[in-house]
Amino acid sequence: MSKTLLVLGASTYQLPAIVTAKQLGYRVITIDNVPANPGHTLADACFEVDTTDQDAVLALVGRERISGVIAPATDVAVMTASYLSEQLGIPGSSLSVARVLTNKQIFRKFLAGAGLPCPYMIAIGNDDLPSGELFDGHKWLVKPNRSSGSKGVYIVRSESEFFAYINESKSFSVDGTAVLEEFIDGSQHTCEGVLRDGKVVLSLITDRDTAAYPYTTTTGHRVPSMLSETAQAKALHLIEVVFGQLGVTSGPFDCDFVANGERIVLIEMTPRLGGNSLSKLFQVALDFDLVAYAVTNACGDDYPIPVESRSPRPSAVVILGVDSAGKLAWNEQEEDVLRREPWVDTLILDLPQGAQVMPFINGRRRVGEALITGATRDEVDARIVKLKSRLALAAV
């Protein structure tokens, strides 16, 4: 009898885990409160429940004899995955670890208590208001305390901007609270990787592209990173230190950080697969199926991890979106030509021509993605510009 894997979420970024699990012979159950999400149609069984409702999820899957649970590309479901792991005795991180890593207020306090670099943060509840003096010549970030996909995250430079965004930010948080966080100047990066025996044994550090001010949503990742080897080594060391102090010794992880010269500041990290098609980039750049590893690891099965270090193949994932509201349009002739270009690994449009779309200010509003390769990083960068120009995505 094949093992059963529970996948928390059934949207675009959970599809690789669902498809890969079935290819590997696992029975797959999906849980998601959006009936139209595509992962449900691929699963062997599905339930329409909010992934953050821990008790409801446990009640549904308790009779399914699941062997593993995975929450790919979604922070808000990590707590539920850990809760199920503890209640059912299946592999996974503890609930206490998940609570630290998915709650911005708690994570900042943890970093500060450990003497590690972290942004200054103010918790914002119903009656908490920051002093107007904070904004004198400073940039801040308004963020939901518990959310994912850059929903409700804004850069603010004045008290009026804070009040313009704070209610929306709180509305995207699972617990209804937000944080006002110091904006750290520097370059944005992500590290996707594998922990084994407390060490990062395989990793991909990317240069993360983001939307224009005041938004922060991810618009792409490029490798190899332009960070110095010293800065990259510092980032990996900090990741090992944090996971070590939390008692996490193995499994996949995702981490966002800011680099200012040689200074590294961890922003977010979680014991799960990252979103924005990072696993696809990992496969192309390092020739390793990170999704297959994560799926088998979740079910307590072994998956071979290369022992030799690898330099990433120059490549990029581009998350496509539009700058304004309207009806989606693009150059279909160029789309066909681009698909045949040897440097375009994949090109996906999520919606049909003429679909109503909104400005790309969070992960829910993407309209597609592309995976690009090149002989050098400079060539990859140039090809990103070329692809966007030729595709001519617009909202009209």
Number of C-alpha atoms within 10 A of each C-alpha: 5 9 13 21 26 30 28 28 31 29 17 16 20 24 20 17 26 30 17 18 23 18 11 12 11 22 20 24 25 26 24 22 14 15 16 12 15 15 25 24 13 16 21 14 14 19 17 16 19 16 25 19 12 17 12 13 22 17 10 12 16 13 8 14 12 19 21 26 27 31 26 27 27 22 26 22 25 29 26 24 30 25 22 26 21 15 11 16 11 18 21 26 24 18 18 12 20 23 16 20 25 24 21 23 22 14 19 24 15 18 17 14 9 12 9 15 15 21 17 14 18 17 17 21 15 10 5 11 14 13 8 11 10 14 17 10 8 12 16 22 21 27 29 32 26 22 26 22 20 19 22 26 28 26 22 24 18 18 16 11 15 22 13 13 17 22 16 19 24 25 16 21 20 16 14 18 22 31 23 26 22 18 18 19 10 14 16 19 25 26 23 24 24 25 20 14 11 18 18 20 17 20 20 23 25 26 20 23 20 16 16 13 11 14 19 20 26 23 22 23 26 27 25 20 19 15 18 11 11 11 17 20 13 17 26 19 13 17 22 18 16 18 21 14 13 17 13 20 17 19 22 25 21 22 22 20 22 22 20 14 12 15 13 22 20 22 20 17 23 22 27 24 29 25 20 21 22 25 25 21 30 26 15 21 21 19 14 18 17 24 23 19 19 25 29 18 20 23 21 14 13 12 14 7 14 11 8 7 10 13 10 20 20 23 30 32 29 24 23 21 25 21 15 15 14 16 15 21 20 19 14 14 10 15 17 12 11 19 15 13 11 11 16 19 17 17 20 14 15 13 14 12 14 13 14 14 22 20 14 23 28 21 18 14 17 23 21 14 20 21 23 26 26 18 11 13 19 10 14 21 18 11 19 21 10 13 18 14 12 16 18 15 18 17 20 14
